């Protein structure tokens, strides 16, 4: 008799545990409502020290435990100290912007045009809660034709 009641008690406890654990929606704790980590920057393109000819795409992978709000880039000419700031457009997992675009074989002199020279790049990633992280890079643009001296 005692073993029968013990089995019934164990079965009832197991059934209660199954019901409780399968009906909860896992909203225990704070979950993803709290931003714990800073955003991260990976796979910056063009790579540090690259020499660029023609048009190119400035791209970066930015990730966060919540959501990346924006990626901005400050590009500064090393010689003239002239700076341009750009917001990159969001893709599936990367952020990008085409610079030195061409139309009809000629460079378009718009806000995304960079003259020949060496540039320093500062990338700033901001997430939804306002956390920011920065990364630095540099590249050289050389669209001048070669000079032939006879």
C-alpha positions in Angstrom: 0.0 0.0 0.0 2.8 2.4 0.9 4.7 1.7 -2.3 1.5 2.3 -4.3 1.0 5.7 -2.7 4.7 6.5 -3.1 4.5 5.7 -6.9 1.4 7.9 -7.2 3.1 10.7 -5.4 6.2 10.4 -7.7 4.0 10.3 -10.8 2.0 13.3 -9.6 5.2 15.3 -8.9 6.7 14.3 -12.3 3.4 15.4 -14.1 3.5 18.7 -12.2 7.1 19.3 -13.3 6.3 18.5 -16.9 3.3 20.9 -16.9 5.2 23.7 -15.3 8.3 23.5 -17.5 6.4 23.1 -20.8 3.9 25.9 -20.2 6.4 28.6 -19.1 7.5 30.9 -21.9 11.1 31.3 -20.7 10.5 34.9 -19.7 12.3 34.2 -16.4 14.9 36.8 -15.6 15.7 39.8 -17.9 16.6 37.9 -21.0 17.4 40.0 -24.0 15.9 43.2 -22.6 19.2 44.2 -21.1 22.2 45.2 -23.3 25.1 43.5 -21.7 27.9 43.6 -24.4 29.4 46.4 -26.4 29.1 46.2 -30.2 31.9 44.5 -32.1 33.6 45.4 -35.4 34.9 42.7 -37.7 36.1 42.3 -41.2 36.9 45.9 -42.1 37.3 46.5 -45.9 39.5 47.8 -47.4 42.1 46.3 -45.1 44.6 48.5 -43.3 47.3 50.0 -45.6 45.4 49.0 -48.9 46.1 50.9 -52.1 42.9 51.6 -53.9 42.4 52.4 -57.5 39.0 53.1 -59.1 35.7 53.0 -57.1 35.5 50.9 -54.0 33.1 49.8 -51.2 33.8 50.7 -47.6 32.4 47.8 -45.6 32.4 46.5 -42.0 30.6 43.8 -40.1 29.1 45.2 -36.9 27.3 43.0 -34.4 25.7 43.4 -31.0 23.8 41.3 -28.5 20.7 43.6 -29.1 20.8 45.6 -32.3 23.3 47.8 -34.1 21.7 51.3 -34.5 24.2 52.9 -36.8 27.7 52.8 -38.2 29.4 56.0 -39.0 32.8 56.6 -40.6 35.1 59.6 -40.4 37.6 59.7 -43.2 40.5 62.2 -42.9 43.1 63.1 -45.5 46.5 62.8 -43.9 48.0 65.7 -45.8 45.2 68.3 -45.9 43.4 67.2 -42.7 40.1 67.6 -44.6 37.5 65.2 -43.2 34.3 63.7 -44.4 31.7 61.8 -42.3 29.5 59.1 -43.8 26.8 56.8 -42.4 27.0 53.3 -43.8 23.9 51.6 -45.1 22.8 48.4 -43.4 22.9 45.1 -45.3 22.1 41.6 -44.0 25.0 41.4 -41.6 27.3 44.1 -42.9 27.3 47.9 -43.3 28.6 49.4 -46.5 28.9 52.5 -48.7 30.3 52.9 -52.2 32.9 55.6 -52.6 34.4 57.2 -55.7 31.5 56.1 -57.9 31.8 56.4 -61.7 29.2 57.3 -64.3 30.1 56.9 -68.0 33.7 56.1 -67.1 34.2 59.3 -65.1 34.3 59.8 -61.4 31.2 61.5 -60.0 32.2 64.5 -57.9 29.7 63.9 -55.1 30.0 63.8 -51.3 31.5 60.3 -51.6 34.4 61.3 -53.8 37.9 61.1 -52.3 41.0 62.6 -54.1 44.3 60.8 -54.4 46.1 60.6 -51.1 46.5 58.7 -47.8 43.5 58.6 -45.5 42.9 57.7 -41.9 39.6 56.1 -41.1 37.7 56.0 -37.8 34.7 53.6 -37.7 32.2 54.2 -34.9 29.4 51.6 -34.1 26.5 52.5 -31.9 23.9 50.0 -30.6 20.3 50.7 -29.5 21.2 51.5 -25.9 23.9 54.0 -26.9 27.0 51.9 -26.3 29.7 52.8 -28.8 32.9 51.2 -30.0 35.5 52.6 -32.4 38.1 51.1 -34.7 40.8 52.8 -36.8 42.2 52.0 -40.2 44.0 53.7 -43.1 44.2 53.4 -46.9 45.7 55.2 -49.9 43.8 56.2 -53.0 45.9 56.3 -56.2 43.9 57.0 -59.4 46.6 59.0 -61.1 47.9 57.5 -64.4 51.5 56.5 -64.4 54.0 59.2 -65.4 56.3 58.3 -68.2 59.5 60.4 -68.5 61.5 60.1 -71.7 
